[in-house]
Amino acid sequence: MKNFYNKLRKAIGFSIVVFLCPWLANAQELEYSPPRFVLGGSGALFRISLDQFESVYESRLGPSYGGLAGVRVYRGHYLLFKYASFQQDGKEGTHKESGLSLRDAHWQEQWYNLGVRIHPFTARRTQSYYGFGVVFYDVQEKPQLSVFSSTSQKKDSELGNGFYLELGIEHFIYRRLAPFFELEVASGGVRGKTGFEAFSVGGFRFALGLNWWPF
């Protein structure tokens, strides 16, 4: 009889553990409070979508550097501000309209994103996120060495706008520090051009960076 009661006690104890384990696992995730702020920086390869870009400049692909700041507005939803830049020098040859050397050409592009990032935080070290929003472009070129036709522009720098989508994955090496990989796809137009396909000064940005969640 004593042996029977020992076995019964072990069985009840085992059942309680089996019953509680899923609840405890869920509680661990639910009790993980998402950080309120995020700061980050990144280096990337950016490929501009502008179809005629290589008629003046060396390559549509080049380095891009940027940063971000965000604040949590609701659960795993963050209001995000992002900044990035891209520049490229002119190639060998002569500009077809002005006759000037393309080696003197220089493309300077900066863009500013304002959007929402959805980041469903859990207790796992590796996590994913996605986001979307609007983007504002500031493109500058040297006078008479533009990739755009001189008859279609009034000045050599002008703000434009468009939209962006992002998808990323990050791995927390510490509780508040996480390297990340991110793909951003953006589209936007300047100087009266549409922001789609061949006329877009947006493109594909493949970024590696580091996020810091101060609190």
C-alpha positions as a Python dict, from the first residue, in 0.01 Angstrom:
ca = {
    (1, 'M'): (0, 0, 0),
    (2, 'K'): (284, 239, 83),
    (3, 'N'): (440, 170, -257),
    (4, 'F'): (106, 248, -420),
    (5, 'Y'): (80, 587, -246),
    (6, 'N'): (437, 677, -351),
    (7, 'K'): (357, 601, -711),
    (8, 'L'): (33, 799, -687),
    (9, 'R'): (216, 1099, -539),
    (10, 'K'): (475, 1091, -818),
    (11, 'A'): (203, 1064, -1081),
    (12, 'I'): (16, 1364, -936),
    (13, 'G'): (339, 1563, -916),
    (14, 'F'): (424, 1479, -1277),
    (15, 'S'): (74, 1578, -1390),
    (16, 'I'): (102, 1914, -1216),
    (17, 'V'): (437, 1984, -1385),
    (18, 'V'): (298, 1886, -1727),
    (19, 'F'): (-4, 2109, -1666),
    (20, 'L'): (197, 2411, -1551),
    (21, 'C'): (485, 2404, -1804),
    (22, 'P'): (287, 2546, -2101),
    (23, 'W'): (135, 2812, -1876),
    (24, 'L'): (477, 2910, -1740),
    (25, 'A'): (623, 2925, -2092),
    (26, 'N'): (341, 3153, -2208),
    (27, 'A'): (373, 3366, -1897),
    (28, 'Q'): (744, 3416, -1970),
    (29, 'E'): (659, 3567, -2307),
    (30, 'L'): (363, 3770, -2182),
    (31, 'E'): (563, 3918, -1896),
    (32, 'Y'): (837, 4039, -2131),
    (33, 'S'): (765, 4411, -2155),
    (34, 'P'): (861, 4565, -2494),
    (35, 'P'): (1119, 4847, -2468),
    (36, 'R'): (989, 5199, -2518),
    (37, 'F'): (1265, 5347, -2736),
    (38, 'V'): (1505, 5225, -3003),
    (39, 'L'): (1812, 5386, -3158),
    (40, 'G'): (2015, 5231, -3438),
    (41, 'G'): (2262, 5269, -3720),
    (42, 'S'): (2339, 5072, -4034),
    (43, 'G'): (2564, 5027, -4333),
    (44, 'A'): (2411, 4894, -4652),
    (45, 'L'): (2427, 4827, -5022),
    (46, 'F'): (2172, 5034, -5210),
    (47, 'R'): (2056, 4979, -5567),
    (48, 'I'): (1871, 5275, -5715),
    (49, 'S'): (1578, 5202, -5947),
    (50, 'L'): (1627, 5506, -6176),
    (51, 'D'): (1656, 5352, -6521),
    (52, 'Q'): (1887, 5610, -6683),
    (53, 'F'): (2118, 5644, -6383),
    (54, 'E'): (2416, 5472, -6547),
    (55, 'S'): (2401, 5707, -6845),
    (56, 'V'): (2578, 5960, -6619),
    (57, 'Y'): (2703, 5778, -6309),
    (58, 'E'): (2932, 5480, -6254),
    (59, 'S'): (2686, 5230, -6107),
    (60, 'R'): (2333, 5194, -5975),
    (61, 'L'): (2477, 5001, -5680),
    (62, 'G'): (2675, 5162, -5399),
    (63, 'P'): (2722, 5201, -5022),
    (64, 'S'): (2458, 5364, -4807),
    (65, 'Y'): (2469, 5471, -4443),
    (66, 'G'): (2181, 5551, -4212),
    (67, 'G'): (2028, 5572, -3869),
    (68, 'L'): (1693, 5540, -3695),
    (69, 'A'): (1501, 5641, -3384),
    (70, 'G'): (1169, 5506, -3266),
    (71, 'V'): (921, 5519, -2981),
    (72, 'R'): (664, 5257, -2884),
    (73, 'V'): (308, 5385, -2925),
    (74, 'Y'): (107, 5067, -2866),
    (75, 'R'): (223, 4719, -2762),
    (76, 'G'): (467, 4610, -3033),
    (77, 'H'): (396, 4912, -3260),
    (78, 'Y'): (667, 5177, -3294),
    (79, 'L'): (654, 5518, -3456),
    (80, 'L'): (981, 5528, -3648),
    (81, 'F'): (1203, 5793, -3807),
    (82, 'K'): (1480, 5671, -4040),
    (83, 'Y'): (1754, 5847, -4232),
    (84, 'A'): (1981, 5715, -4509),
    (85, 'S'): (2212, 5850, -4780),
    (86, 'F'): (2357, 5740, -5112),
    (87, 'Q'): (2610, 5905, -5338),
    (88, 'Q'): (2779, 5822, -5666),
    (89, 'D'): (3038, 5986, -5895),
    (90, 'G'): (3017, 6033, -6270),
    (91, 'K'): (3165, 5790, -6520),
    (92, 'E'): (3397, 5841, -6817),
    (93, 'G'): (3248, 6029, -7110),
    (94, 'T'): (3070, 6348, -7209),
    (95, 'H'): (2726, 6466, -7108),
    (96, 'K'): (2504, 6445, -7416),
    (97, 'E'): (2328, 6779, -7355),
    (98, 'S'): (2589, 7007, -7199),
    (99, 'G'): (2905, 6856, -7349),
    (100, 'L'): (3075, 6864, -7008),
    (101, 'S'): (3288, 6581, -6873),
    (102, 'L'): (3084, 6323, -6682),
    (103, 'R'): (3377, 6278, -6443),
    (104, 'D'): (3268, 6603, -6278),
    (105, 'A'): (2915, 6473, -6211),
    (106, 'H'): (2814, 6383, -5856),
    (107, 'W'): (2490, 6239, -5721),
    (108, 'Q'): (2401, 6311, -5358),
    (109, 'E'): (2079, 6158, -5228),
    (110, 'Q'): (1934, 6162, -4880),
    (111, 'W'): (1601, 6027, -4767),
    (112, 'Y'): (1390, 6051, -4454),
    (113, 'N'): (1136, 5784, -4361),
    (114, 'L'): (843, 5829, -4127),
    (115, 'G'): (644, 5517, -4058),
    (116, 'V'): (528, 5237, -3832),
    (117, 'R'): (728, 4928, -3735),
    (118, 'I'): (547, 4621, -3602),
    (119, 'H'): (778, 4434, -3368),
    (120, 'P'): (601, 4156, -3172),
    (121, 'F'): (848, 4112, -2886),
    (122, 'T'): (893, 3773, -2721),
    (123, 'A'): (1152, 3629, -2484),
    (124, 'R'): (1341, 3472, -2777),
    (125, 'R'): (1680, 3609, -2877),
    (126, 'T'): (1611, 3603, -3252),
    (127, 'Q'): (1309, 3806, -3361),
    (128, 'S'): (1161, 3954, -3677),
    (129, 'Y'): (979, 4276, -3761),
    (130, 'Y'): (823, 4463, -4052),
    (131, 'G'): (714, 4817, -4125),
    (132, 'F'): (591, 5071, -4378),
    (133, 'G'): (543, 5444, -4423),
    (134, 'V'): (621, 5754, -4628),
    (135, 'V'): (962, 5867, -4747),
    (136, 'F'): (1092, 6212, -4848),
    (137, 'Y'): (1387, 6245, -5089),
    (138, 'D'): (1647, 6518, -5124),
    (139, 'V'): (1847, 6472, -5447),
    (140, 'Q'): (2129, 6703, -5554),
    (141, 'E'): (2336, 6704, -5873),
    (142, 'K'): (2591, 6939, -6027),
    (143, 'P'): (2448, 7195, -6270),
    (144, 'Q'): (2431, 7078, -6635),
    (145, 'L'): (2543, 6727, -6536),
    (146, 'S'): (2209, 6577, -6449),
    (147, 'V'): (2069, 6236, -6532),
    (148, 'F'): (1738, 6414, -6597),
    (149, 'S'): (1672, 6608, -6915),
    (150, 'S'): (1746, 6978, -6877),
    (151, 'T'): (1413, 7060, -7043),
    (152, 'S'): (1220, 6876, -6769),
    (153, 'Q'): (1380, 7038, -6465),
    (154, 'K'): (1386, 7386, -6315),
    (155, 'K'): (1671, 7333, -6068),
    (156, 'D'): (1941, 7082, -5982),
    (157, 'S'): (1800, 6984, -5642),
    (158, 'E'): (1445, 6920, -5538),
    (159, 'L'): (1253, 6733, -5270),
    (160, 'G'): (1039, 6436, -5366),
    (161, 'N'): (825, 6183, -5185),
    (162, 'G'): (708, 5825, -5198),
    (163, 'F'): (663, 5522, -4976),
    (164, 'Y'): (868, 5238, -4828),
    (165, 'L'): (836, 4884, -4693),
    (166, 'E'): (1082, 4711, -4459),
    (167, 'L'): (1142, 4357, -4337),
    (168, 'G'): (1410, 4266, -4084),
    (169, 'I'): (1546, 4012, -3841),
    (170, 'E'): (1758, 4080, -3533),
    (171, 'H'): (1943, 3876, -3271),
    (172, 'F'): (1981, 4003, -2915),
    (173, 'I'): (2339, 3952, -2797),
    (174, 'Y'): (2242, 4137, -2478),
    (175, 'R'): (1899, 4227, -2345),
    (176, 'R'): (1911, 4576, -2501),
    (177, 'L'): (2155, 4529, -2791),
    (178, 'A'): (2072, 4353, -3119),
    (179, 'P'): (2255, 4331, -3454),
    (180, 'F'): (2008, 4316, -3743),
    (181, 'F'): (1972, 4244, -4113),
    (182, 'E'): (1708, 4440, -4302),
    (183, 'L'): (1565, 4474, -4651),
    (184, 'E'): (1401, 4805, -4738),
    (185, 'V'): (1215, 4862, -5064),
    (186, 'A'): (1128, 5222, -5145),
    (187, 'S'): (986, 5421, -5433),
    (188, 'G'): (968, 5795, -5496),
    (189, 'G'): (989, 6058, -5765),
    (190, 'V'): (1154, 6400, -5797),
    (191, 'R'): (1138, 6685, -6049),
    (192, 'G'): (787, 6608, -6163),
    (193, 'K'): (857, 6240, -6231),
    (194, 'T'): (642, 5958, -6098),
    (195, 'G'): (785, 5742, -5822),
    (196, 'F'): (740, 5411, -6000),
    (197, 'E'): (975, 5178, -6183),
    (198, 'A'): (1215, 5352, -6424),
    (199, 'F'): (1170, 5704, -6279),
    (200, 'S'): (1204, 5611, -5911),
    (201, 'V'): (1495, 5746, -5706),
    (202, 'G'): (1413, 5479, -5447),
    (203, 'G'): (1530, 5122, -5471),
    (204, 'F'): (1649, 4823, -5272),
    (205, 'R'): (1855, 4867, -4955),
    (206, 'F'): (2024, 4562, -4799),
    (207, 'A'): (2139, 4672, -4454),
    (208, 'L'): (2340, 4538, -4161),
    (209, 'G'): (2327, 4735, -3839),
    (210, 'L'): (2291, 4753, -3465),
    (211, 'N'): (1983, 4844, -3260),
    (212, 'W'): (2005, 4972, -2904),
    (213, 'W'): (1699, 4973, -2680),
    (214, 'P'): (1796, 5211, -2395),
    (215, 'F'): (1475, 5153, -2192),
}
